[in-house]
Amino acid sequence: MIQFNNLSFGYSRKKLLYKNLSLSIESGSIYGLLGKNGAGKSTLLKNMVGTLFPVEGNVMINGMNPQSRKPSFLQTIYYIAEDVYVPSLTIKQYKNLFSPFYPQFNEENFYKYLQELEVSVDGKLNKLSFGQQKKFVIAFALACNTKVLLMDEPTNGLDIPSKAQFRKLIASVMNDDRIIFISTHQIRDLENMIDKVLIVDNGNLLLHSSITDIAERLCFKTVSEIPAGVKVLYSEKMLRGISVIIENLNGEDSALNLEHLFNGVTENPAMAKQLFSSN
Amino acid sequence: MEFREKQAIYLQIAEYVCEQILRKQWQLGSKIMSIRDLAVIMEVNPNTVQRAYDFLQQRDIITNKRGIGYFIEEDAIDRVISFKKEQFIENELPVFFRSIYLLKMPLDDLKARYQGFIDQNFKETNHEK
């Protein structure tokens, strides 16, 4: 479990990005952290992995404080940055050098993931294309079997078949003890993978909800006229009519459109808060 | 006029399972794919497949044998058909009706087309019977 306790963070003390953020993140879910450019998505991840420190409050990950950077903590978490860095090593050298830091590392799975992502195995890693480097790091991270896996825009740089392969890998490694936490604005790449949604904007947590809860509260559909007398969180003209998100008054079961949800929640945070406040 | 863009994902998965049963790809009484395997194939969150399986269990279409896996109920077929019918009437039929109304196609014209479609696509199945 990850617990944010009244966390405040800013790159300068005078201008705080996050103020008193409290949030708990449960094991057994794939979290999608959505936010515009500069909303503070990566900042949040870096506070979780201990490369940035909160100004006030703290983050606790399975009872440990990332700020102490203890090996016993670091071996339970893996962070894939948006821009990956690989040194001038072969795959085998890299594995021999870094895998000992992760006691749960599984070599057989590592090579299996590389094969599934079609990463070629010979030559130095830094000579590979960006996409190949990224896939290499993803394969390594998954093979580390850490309790917490943080990924910043993991599908950036991946080609179309690799994105599908990435989704399959994530589905195959997910289990009840793990937290997979993905920050992205490529919502469509991961729409059906995410089961908990976090939306941040200007350092505010605008939404924290499960897919099931969202579908219970909201109805996503296409109408020829915007219905009167119901709360409309979002509407957009489409070819076949008007695509809307309205409050779910009749208990309908519709598929979520996370892109529309994101637009609705960021454009209309007050209404979103209202729609999600009652139990 | 209004329609849902898409079914909720867990219902799409439940429909997929029912489709396999109706097309006899998955046999009555047999073990079905594990939650994880189906999640990998569908590229969805395993929790979503879990929800679909829970749903099918509630409707007595599949059953969970602890520690072994999920099995299709021996007598599931009527319940599969009634679920698929419900989904069809709710989701596909309104779209179809809307089109034939807008295109001014009389229902009688459709009969011959329907027969032609059956003959072309389900010939073998008819012979078997």
HADDOCK unambig.tbl for C-alpha pairs under 7 A between the chains (distance, minus, plus):
assign (segid A and resid 167 and name CA) (segid B and resid 43 and name CA) 5.42 0.50 0.50
assign (segid A and resid 168 and name CA) (segid B and resid 40 and name CA) 4.58 0.50 0.50
assign (segid A and resid 168 and name CA) (segid B and resid 41 and name CA) 6.88 0.50 0.50
assign (segid A and resid 168 and name CA) (segid B and resid 43 and name CA) 5.24 0.50 0.50
assign (segid A and resid 171 and name CA) (segid B and resid 36 and name CA) 6.91 0.50 0.50
assign (segid A and resid 171 and name CA) (segid B and resid 39 and name CA) 5.92 0.50 0.50
assign (segid A and resid 171 and name CA) (segid B and resid 40 and name CA) 5.28 0.50 0.50
assign (segid A and resid 171 and name CA) (segid B and resid 43 and name CA) 6.62 0.50 0.50
assign (segid A and resid 171 and name CA) (segid B and resid 44 and name CA) 6.50 0.50 0.50
assign (segid A and resid 171 and name CA) (segid B and resid 45 and name CA) 5.78 0.50 0.50
assign (segid A and resid 171 and name CA) (segid B and resid 46 and name CA) 6.18 0.50 0.50
assign (segid A and resid 172 and name CA) (segid B and resid 36 and name CA) 6.19 0.50 0.50
assign (segid A and resid 172 and name CA) (segid B and resid 40 and name CA) 5.92 0.50 0.50
assign (segid A and resid 192 and name CA) (segid B and resid 44 and name CA) 4.94 0.50 0.50
assign (segid A and resid 192 and name CA) (segid B and resid 45 and name CA) 6.33 0.50 0.50
assign (segid A and resid 193 and name CA) (segid B and resid 44 and name CA) 4.84 0.50 0.50
assign (segid A and resid 193 and name CA) (segid B and resid 45 and name CA) 4.49 0.50 0.50
assign (segid A and resid 194 and name CA) (segid B and resid 45 and name CA) 6.54 0.50 0.50
assign (segid A and resid 195 and name CA) (segid B and resid 45 and name CA) 6.91 0.50 0.50
assign (segid A and resid 220 and name CA) (segid B and resid 4 and name CA) 6.82 0.50 0.50
assign (segid A and resid 221 and name CA) (segid B and resid 3 and name CA) 5.93 0.50 0.50
assign (segid A and resid 221 and name CA) (segid B and resid 4 and name CA) 4.46 0.50 0.50
assign (segid A and resid 221 and name CA) (segid B and resid 5 and name CA) 5.70 0.50 0.50
assign (segid A and resid 222 and name CA) (segid B and resid 2 and name CA) 5.62 0.50 0.50
assign (segid A and resid 222 and name CA) (segid B and resid 3 and name CA) 5.43 0.50 0.50
assign (segid A and resid 222 and name CA) (segid B and resid 4 and name CA) 5.98 0.50 0.50
assign (segid A and resid 222 and name CA) (segid B and resid 5 and name CA) 6.42 0.50 0.50
assign (segid A and resid 223 and name CA) (segid B and resid 1 and name CA) 6.12 0.50 0.50
assign (segid A and resid 223 and name CA) (segid B and resid 2 and name CA) 4.24 0.50 0.50
assign (segid A and resid 223 and name CA) (segid B and resid 3 and name CA) 6.55 0.50 0.50
assign (segid A and resid 224 and name CA) (segid B and resid 1 and name CA) 5.91 0.50 0.50
assign (segid A and resid 224 and name CA) (segid B and resid 2 and name CA) 6.37 0.50 0.50
assign (segid A and resid 253 and name CA) (segid B and resid 8 and name CA) 5.82 0.50 0.50
assign (segid A and resid 254 and name CA) (segid B and resid 4 and name CA) 6.54 0.50 0.50
assign (segid A and resid 254 and name CA) (segid B and resid 6 and name CA) 6.56 0.50 0.50
assign (segid A and resid 254 and name CA) (segid B and resid 7 and name CA) 5.37 0.50 0.50
assign (segid A and resid 254 and name CA) (segid B and resid 8 and name CA) 4.67 0.50 0.50
assign (segid A and resid 255 and name CA) (segid B and resid 6 and name CA) 5.43 0.50 0.50
assign (segid A and resid 255 and name CA) (segid B and resid 7 and name CA) 5.20 0.50 0.50
assign (segid A and resid 255 and name CA) (segid B and resid 8 and name CA) 3.78 0.50 0.50
assign (segid A and resid 255 and name CA) (segid B and resid 9 and name CA) 6.03 0.50 0.50
